[in-house]
C-alpha cells in the first residue's frame, strides 16, 4: 500500500552570540513534546508544494520572524524520509535548510512566544551546545535534528534518539534545488 508523503521543512538557524561570539543554533519545543527540533513545519495547501514558501510561513507563525529578507542566505542542506514506523498512516519527507549568520531579534521572539502567539512553540533556546542540556546530559532531539547538527560540526553525547553515524534517511528522497524554490517563491 502506497502512503502519501507529507513534506516538513525545518531551518537550522545559526548565529554568532552577540556577547561571546560563540556559534549558536536555534532549537524550539512546544505542544507538550519532550524533544527539541528546528523551527519549521508541515506544508499546507496554500503553499502549493513550495517548501521555501512553507518555511517562510512556518517561521512567521512559530517565532514571529520574517524569513523572506534572508532567502538569499538560505541554503538547502539535506532531505530525509525516515522509516519512523512501518505501520504509520503518514510518511514524512523532512527537508532541512541552513541559515548562517541569522539576525533574528531574540527579545522580539521571546515576547511573541510568551504572548502565546508561537504556533505550537512555547519554548526556544539559542545554544552553542545543542546536543547537551545545561547539566551536561544529552538533549533529547528528533533523530533528523541530531543528525543534521552532527553533520554541521556540532558534537556531543548520544542518546536513544541518536541515529547511527551512517544514517542518511531514504535515498529515494530527491535533492531539493533551493534556487528553483526561491524562483517559485518570487512569483
N, C-alpha and C positions, 0 to 999 in steps of 0.2 A: 504494500500500500504506500503510495507516494504521499508525502506530507508537504503541506505548504511551508515554505521557508519565509520567516519573518525577519526583516532587517533591523538591526540595532547598531547605532553609531555611538561611539564614545570618543572623548578627546583627552589625551594625555597632555594636559596644560602644564607647562613648565615655566618657571621664572627664577630669577636671582633674588634671594631675600634682600629687601631694601636696606636692612641693617647689617647683616653678616656677610652678604654676598654669596651665601651657600645656594647651590642648585636645589630647588624645591619642586614638588609636583602636587597638584590639587587632587584630593580624594573627597568623595561625597558619600553620605549614607542617609538612609531615610526609610520611611514606611515600615518601621519595626524590624528592619533587616539587620543582621549582625555583621554581614560582610561589607567592606568598603569597595567602592568602584570609581570609575571615571564619570564625570558629568556626561550626560547624553541620554539616549533612549530610543524607543521604537519609532519607525517611520509611521506616518499617518496618511490617509488617502489624499489630503491636501498637499502633501509633499510630492506627489506624483512620481514616486520612485527615486527622487533626487536625495541622495544621502547627505550631501552638504546642506541642502535646504532643511532637511530634518534636524541636522545637528544645530544649525543656527536657531531654529525654533526651540529645540530642547534646552539649549544653554540659556536662552532668554527665560523660559519657563522655570528652569531649575534654580539658577543662581542670579537671575536678573541682569545678566551682562549681554551686550550685543557683540556677537562673534563676527558679524558682517565686515566691520573695518579690518579685521585680522585675516580675512580669507587669503590674501596674497602670501601670508606667512604660514598658512595651514598646509601640512603635508600628509599624504596618505602613508600609513605605516604597515598595517598587516590586517588580513581578514582571517577569521576562524569560523568554522562551522562545527563546533564541538558536539560530540555524541553524548549530550547530558544524560539522557535516559532513553534507552531503546524503545520504551513503550510510551514516550511522551506524545501528546497530541500535537504539539507545536515544536518546530525545529527553528533555531535561531542562527542566523549568519551575523557574526559580530565583526564590525568594521572599526578599526582603530585609526585615529588621526592624531597628529602631534602638532602642538602649537608651542614653539620655543619662545622665550622672552615675552611671556604673557604679561600684560599690564592691567589686568582686571583689578578693580578697586575693592580691596578686601573689606573695608568698612561698609561700602555700599552693598556688597554681597551679604555680609552679616546682618545688616538692617533688613534686607529683602527677605532673608530666610527667617530671621527672628520674628518678623511680622506675619509669618505663616504663608508667605507667597511662594516659597520654593516647592514647585510641583514634585511631590514625593521625595523631597530632600529636606531634612531638618537638621543636618549637621555637615560641616565640611572642615577640612584641615589642609593647610599648606605645610608640607613636611619634606625635610631633606632625607628622612629615613622612612620611606613609605612601607617598607617590609616589616617594620618593628613598631610596637606601641611604645609609649614613653618609658614603660617599665622594662623594656628590653625583650618582652615576649613577642612571638610572631604575630603580626597584624593579620586578621582574617580578611582575605581579599578573594574576589572571584578569581577562578583559575586563569582566565584570559588576561585579567589585570595584572596578576602576579607575573605571568609570562612576559607581558609587554614591558613591565618595569625592569625585569632582569635583562631583556633584550636591549633596553635603553641604558644599561650600565649600572642600575641600582643593584645592590647585593644585600643579603640579609638571611635570617633564619627561615627555615621551611616549616610548613605545617601540613595538615591533612589535605588542604585545598591546593597545595603547590603542585603544579604539573611537572612531569619529568623534563629534563633539560632539552630533550629532542622533540617536545610537544610542538606540533605545527598546526594542529587542528585538521580539518578535512582539506586535502589538497585540491578537491574539486571546486573550492570557493575561488571565483575569479579575482584576479588582482584589479583593484579599482584605480582608474586613472583620474587623479584629483583635478587635473587641468580640464578634462571633459566635464566633470561635475561643476567646476567653477563656471564654465561656459553656460551650462544649463541653468545655474543659479542666477546668472545675469539676466536671463530672459524675463 
